[in-house]
Amino acid sequence: MDVNNGITQLKQFIVSNNIVGTSAGVCIALATKDGIQSLIGDVIAPSVSAGNAPHKP
């Protein structure tokens, strides 16, 4: 098996199994998770611990 044949097979595997789409989805999910954790840690948790959470009537 020469190098060009191996690269061609790798390209075909990436395209046929939608590796790019899966990788993009994983990156978006990780960024969303980090954003939610930052929001909770920097905004919501301090306001709850300081007693500034909105109260229901």
N, C-alpha and C positions, 0 to 999 in steps of 0.2 A: 504494500500500500504506500503510495507516494504522498507527499505533503499536500498537493492540490486536491487529491481525492479525499483525504482526511478533512481538510477545511470545507470542502463541498458537503460532506456528510454532516459536519458540525452545523453549517448554515441551514441545511435541510431540517435537522433536528430542532434547532431554535425556532424556525418558522412553523414547522408542523405542530409543535407542542406549545406554541404561544408563550414562549419564555419571556419575551419582552413585556407582554401584557401582564403576566403574573408578577414580574419584578416591579413593574410600575405600581401595581395594586398593593404590593407589600410595602413599598416606600411610602405611598400615601397613607396606608394604615398606621405605620410607625410614626409619621409626622402628626397625624391626628391624635394618636395616643399621647405623644409628648405635649402637644398643645393642650389637651384636656388636663393632663397632670400638672402642667404649669399654671393653668387657670385655677385649678383647685388649690394648689399649694401657695400661690401668690395672692389670690383675691378672696376666694371663698373661705378657706380655713382661717386666715387672720381675722376676717370680719366676724366669723362665728365665735372664735375664741375671745374676741374683744367685746362681745355682747352687742354687736351692731347688726345682727341678722334681722331681716324684716320679720315682724310679728304678725300673725294672723289675728284678725279682730274676733 
